[in-house]
């Protein structure tokens, strides 16, 4: 497939892409996450809230900003055998 005919879809969900942004910069602003991924700041905020509510990340206030911690020991939510961990995905895609 020629590069000019790149597909309009992605293998990764926005949740995984937000998680990777956080892995690369734990102090990233949601505005910058949205910019990097081509989504709105509001969508980035919703995804971060969902990831936090489900225990995949924790937010800590540092001054006027947030710092995020990824809980890499947790299993990926969509794997049938639940042996693959969030840290495995981050390590694979962030390298």
CNS distance restraints for C-alpha pairs under 8 A (distance, minus, plus):
assign (resid   1 and name CA) (resid   5 and name CA) 6.64 0.50 0.50
assign (resid   1 and name CA) (resid   6 and name CA) 7.48 0.50 0.50
assign (resid   2 and name CA) (resid   6 and name CA) 7.21 0.50 0.50
assign (resid  12 and name CA) (resid  16 and name CA) 6.00 0.50 0.50
assign (resid  12 and name CA) (resid  17 and name CA) 6.56 0.50 0.50
assign (resid  13 and name CA) (resid  17 and name CA) 6.37 0.50 0.50
assign (resid  14 and name CA) (resid  18 and name CA) 5.98 0.50 0.50
assign (resid  14 and name CA) (resid  37 and name CA) 7.89 0.50 0.50
assign (resid  14 and name CA) (resid  47 and name CA) 7.79 0.50 0.50
assign (resid  15 and name CA) (resid  19 and name CA) 6.19 0.50 0.50
assign (resid  15 and name CA) (resid  47 and name CA) 6.08 0.50 0.50
assign (resid  15 and name CA) (resid  51 and name CA) 7.65 0.50 0.50
assign (resid  16 and name CA) (resid  20 and name CA) 6.24 0.50 0.50
assign (resid  17 and name CA) (resid  21 and name CA) 6.33 0.50 0.50
assign (resid  17 and name CA) (resid  37 and name CA) 7.38 0.50 0.50
assign (resid  18 and name CA) (resid  22 and name CA) 6.30 0.50 0.50
assign (resid  18 and name CA) (resid  33 and name CA) 6.71 0.50 0.50
assign (resid  18 and name CA) (resid  37 and name CA) 7.84 0.50 0.50
assign (resid  18 and name CA) (resid  44 and name CA) 7.17 0.50 0.50
assign (resid  18 and name CA) (resid  47 and name CA) 7.48 0.50 0.50
assign (resid  18 and name CA) (resid  48 and name CA) 7.55 0.50 0.50
assign (resid  19 and name CA) (resid  23 and name CA) 6.16 0.50 0.50
assign (resid  19 and name CA) (resid  70 and name CA) 7.79 0.50 0.50
assign (resid  19 and name CA) (resid  90 and name CA) 7.82 0.50 0.50
assign (resid  20 and name CA) (resid  24 and name CA) 6.21 0.50 0.50
assign (resid  20 and name CA) (resid  90 and name CA) 6.34 0.50 0.50
assign (resid  20 and name CA) (resid  93 and name CA) 7.63 0.50 0.50
assign (resid  20 and name CA) (resid  94 and name CA) 6.75 0.50 0.50
assign (resid  21 and name CA) (resid  25 and name CA) 6.22 0.50 0.50
assign (resid  21 and name CA) (resid  26 and name CA) 7.88 0.50 0.50
assign (resid  21 and name CA) (resid  28 and name CA) 7.54 0.50 0.50
assign (resid  21 and name CA) (resid  33 and name CA) 6.53 0.50 0.50
assign (resid  22 and name CA) (resid  26 and name CA) 4.77 0.50 0.50
assign (resid  22 and name CA) (resid  27 and name CA) 7.30 0.50 0.50
assign (resid  22 and name CA) (resid  28 and name CA) 6.47 0.50 0.50
assign (resid  22 and name CA) (resid  68 and name CA) 6.77 0.50 0.50
assign (resid  22 and name CA) (resid  70 and name CA) 7.85 0.50 0.50
assign (resid  23 and name CA) (resid  70 and name CA) 7.20 0.50 0.50
assign (resid  23 and name CA) (resid  90 and name CA) 7.14 0.50 0.50
assign (resid  23 and name CA) (resid  94 and name CA) 7.66 0.50 0.50
assign (resid  24 and name CA) (resid  94 and name CA) 7.31 0.50 0.50
assign (resid  26 and name CA) (resid  67 and name CA) 5.42 0.50 0.50
assign (resid  26 and name CA) (resid  68 and name CA) 4.96 0.50 0.50
assign (resid  26 and name CA) (resid  69 and name CA) 6.71 0.50 0.50
assign (resid  27 and name CA) (resid  65 and name CA) 7.30 0.50 0.50
assign (resid  27 and name CA) (resid  66 and name CA) 6.09 0.50 0.50
assign (resid  27 and name CA) (resid  67 and name CA) 4.49 0.50 0.50
assign (resid  27 and name CA) (resid  68 and name CA) 6.41 0.50 0.50
assign (resid  28 and name CA) (resid  32 and name CA) 6.61 0.50 0.50
assign (resid  28 and name CA) (resid  33 and name CA) 6.93 0.50 0.50
assign (resid  28 and name CA) (resid  66 and name CA) 7.84 0.50 0.50
assign (resid  28 and name CA) (resid  67 and name CA) 7.45 0.50 0.50
assign (resid  29 and name CA) (resid  33 and name CA) 6.40 0.50 0.50
assign (resid  29 and name CA) (resid  65 and name CA) 7.50 0.50 0.50
assign (resid  29 and name CA) (resid  66 and name CA) 7.61 0.50 0.50
assign (resid  30 and name CA) (resid  34 and name CA) 6.12 0.50 0.50
assign (resid  30 and name CA) (resid  41 and name CA) 5.69 0.50 0.50
assign (resid  30 and name CA) (resid  44 and name CA) 5.96 0.50 0.50
assign (resid  30 and name CA) (resid  45 and name CA) 6.35 0.50 0.50
assign (resid  31 and name CA) (resid  35 and name CA) 6.23 0.50 0.50
assign (resid  31 and name CA) (resid  40 and name CA) 7.64 0.50 0.50
assign (resid  31 and name CA) (resid  41 and name CA) 4.93 0.50 0.50
assign (resid  31 and name CA) (resid  44 and name CA) 7.78 0.50 0.50
assign (resid  32 and name CA) (resid  36 and name CA) 6.02 0.50 0.50
assign (resid  32 and name CA) (resid  41 and name CA) 7.89 0.50 0.50
assign (resid  33 and name CA) (resid  37 and name CA) 6.20 0.50 0.50
assign (resid  33 and name CA) (resid  41 and name CA) 7.30 0.50 0.50
assign (resid  33 and name CA) (resid  44 and name CA) 6.54 0.50 0.50
assign (resid  34 and name CA) (resid  38 and name CA) 5.70 0.50 0.50
assign (resid  34 and name CA) (resid  39 and name CA) 4.64 0.50 0.50
assign (resid  34 and name CA) (resid  40 and name CA) 5.06 0.50 0.50
assign (resid  34 and name CA) (resid  41 and name CA) 4.93 0.50 0.50
assign (resid  34 and name CA) (resid  43 and name CA) 7.43 0.50 0.50
assign (resid  34 and name CA) (resid  44 and name CA) 5.68 0.50 0.50
assign (resid  35 and name CA) (resid  39 and name CA) 6.52 0.50 0.50
assign (resid  35 and name CA) (resid  40 and name CA) 7.32 0.50 0.50
assign (resid  35 and name CA) (resid  41 and name CA) 7.72 0.50 0.50
assign (resid  39 and name CA) (resid  43 and name CA) 6.31 0.50 0.50
assign (resid  39 and name CA) (resid  44 and name CA) 6.89 0.50 0.50
assign (resid  40 and name CA) (resid  44 and name CA) 6.34 0.50 0.50
assign (resid  41 and name CA) (resid  45 and name CA) 6.12 0.50 0.50
assign (resid  42 and name CA) (resid  46 and name CA) 6.23 0.50 0.50
assign (resid  43 and name CA) (resid  47 and name CA) 6.24 0.50 0.50
assign (resid  44 and name CA) (resid  48 and name CA) 6.19 0.50 0.50
assign (resid  45 and name CA) (resid  49 and name CA) 6.14 0.50 0.50
assign (resid  46 and name CA) (resid  50 and name CA) 6.24 0.50 0.50
assign (resid  47 and name CA) (resid  51 and name CA) 6.13 0.50 0.50
assign (resid  48 and name CA) (resid  52 and name CA) 6.05 0.50 0.50
assign (resid  48 and name CA) (resid  57 and name CA) 7.94 0.50 0.50
assign (resid  49 and name CA) (resid  53 and name CA) 5.96 0.50 0.50
assign (resid  50 and name CA) (resid  54 and name CA) 6.14 0.50 0.50
assign (resid  51 and name CA) (resid  55 and name CA) 6.29 0.50 0.50
assign (resid  51 and name CA) (resid  56 and name CA) 5.21 0.50 0.50
assign (resid  51 and name CA) (resid  57 and name CA) 5.86 0.50 0.50
assign (resid  52 and name CA) (resid  56 and name CA) 5.73 0.50 0.50
assign (resid  52 and name CA) (resid  57 and name CA) 4.83 0.50 0.50
assign (resid  52 and name CA) (resid  58 and name CA) 5.63 0.50 0.50
assign (resid  52 and name CA) (resid  59 and name CA) 7.33 0.50 0.50
assign (resid  55 and name CA) (resid  71 and name CA) 7.41 0.50 0.50
assign (resid  56 and name CA) (resid  70 and name CA) 5.99 0.50 0.50
assign (resid  56 and name CA) (resid  71 and name CA) 5.29 0.50 0.50
assign (resid  56 and name CA) (resid  72 and name CA) 7.63 0.50 0.50
assign (resid  56 and name CA) (resid  74 and name CA) 6.97 0.50 0.50
assign (resid  57 and name CA) (resid  68 and name CA) 6.45 0.50 0.50
assign (resid  57 and name CA) (resid  69 and name CA) 5.36 0.50 0.50
assign (resid  57 and name CA) (resid  70 and name CA) 4.44 0.50 0.50
assign (resid  57 and name CA) (resid  71 and name CA) 5.68 0.50 0.50
assign (resid  58 and name CA) (resid  68 and name CA) 5.57 0.50 0.50
assign (resid  58 and name CA) (resid  69 and name CA) 5.20 0.50 0.50
assign (resid  58 and name CA) (resid  70 and name CA) 6.71 0.50 0.50
assign (resid  58 and name CA) (resid  71 and name CA) 7.81 0.50 0.50
assign (resid  59 and name CA) (resid  66 and name CA) 6.15 0.50 0.50
assign (resid  59 and name CA) (resid  67 and name CA) 5.75 0.50 0.50
assign (resid  59 and name CA) (resid  68 and name CA) 4.69 0.50 0.50
assign (resid  59 and name CA) (resid  69 and name CA) 6.64 0.50 0.50
assign (resid  60 and name CA) (resid  66 and name CA) 5.47 0.50 0.50
assign (resid  60 and name CA) (resid  67 and name CA) 5.20 0.50 0.50
assign (resid  60 and name CA) (resid  68 and name CA) 6.32 0.50 0.50
assign (resid  61 and name CA) (resid  65 and name CA) 5.87 0.50 0.50
assign (resid  61 and name CA) (resid  66 and name CA) 4.52 0.50 0.50
assign (resid  61 and name CA) (resid  67 and name CA) 6.27 0.50 0.50
assign (resid  62 and name CA) (resid  66 and name CA) 5.61 0.50 0.50
assign (resid  62 and name CA) (resid  67 and name CA) 6.45 0.50 0.50
assign (resid  71 and name CA) (resid  86 and name CA) 7.36 0.50 0.50
assign (resid  71 and name CA) (resid  87 and name CA) 7.61 0.50 0.50
assign (resid  72 and name CA) (resid  85 and name CA) 6.41 0.50 0.50
assign (resid  72 and name CA) (resid  86 and name CA) 4.85 0.50 0.50
assign (resid  72 and name CA) (resid  87 and name CA) 4.03 0.50 0.50
assign (resid  72 and name CA) (resid  88 and name CA) 7.63 0.50 0.50
assign (resid  73 and name CA) (resid  85 and name CA) 5.78 0.50 0.50
assign (resid  73 and name CA) (resid  86 and name CA) 6.45 0.50 0.50
assign (resid  73 and name CA) (resid  87 and name CA) 6.33 0.50 0.50
assign (resid  74 and name CA) (resid  85 and name CA) 5.44 0.50 0.50
assign (resid  74 and name CA) (resid  86 and name CA) 5.81 0.50 0.50
assign (resid  74 and name CA) (resid  87 and name CA) 7.80 0.50 0.50
assign (resid  75 and name CA) (resid  79 and name CA) 7.95 0.50 0.50
assign (resid  75 and name CA) (resid  82 and name CA) 5.47 0.50 0.50
assign (resid  75 and name CA) (resid  83 and name CA) 6.34 0.50 0.50
assign (resid  75 and name CA) (resid  84 and name CA) 5.62 0.50 0.50
assign (resid  75 and name CA) (resid  85 and name CA) 4.15 0.50 0.50
assign (resid  75 and name CA) (resid  86 and name CA) 5.81 0.50 0.50
assign (resid  76 and name CA) (resid  82 and name CA) 6.45 0.50 0.50
assign (resid  76 and name CA) (resid  83 and name CA) 7.93 0.50 0.50
assign (resid  76 and name CA) (resid  84 and name CA) 5.91 0.50 0.50
assign (resid  76 and name CA) (resid  85 and name CA) 5.35 0.50 0.50
assign (resid  76 and name CA) (resid  86 and name CA) 5.41 0.50 0.50
assign (resid  77 and name CA) (resid  82 and name CA) 7.37 0.50 0.50
assign (resid  78 and name CA) (resid  82 and name CA) 7.75 0.50 0.50
assign (resid  79 and name CA) (resid  83 and name CA) 7.58 0.50 0.50
assign (resid  79 and name CA) (resid  84 and name CA) 7.05 0.50 0.50
assign (resid  84 and name CA) (resid  88 and name CA) 6.54 0.50 0.50
assign (resid  84 and name CA) (resid  89 and name CA) 7.86 0.50 0.50
assign (resid  85 and name CA) (resid  89 and name CA) 6.86 0.50 0.50
assign (resid  86 and name CA) (resid  90 and name CA) 6.32 0.50 0.50
assign (resid  87 and name CA) (resid  91 and name CA) 5.92 0.50 0.50
assign (resid  88 and name CA) (resid  92 and name CA) 6.11 0.50 0.50
assign (resid  89 and name CA) (resid  93 and name CA) 6.13 0.50 0.50
assign (resid  90 and name CA) (resid  94 and name CA) 5.59 0.50 0.50
assign (resid  91 and name CA) (resid  95 and name CA) 6.12 0.50 0.50
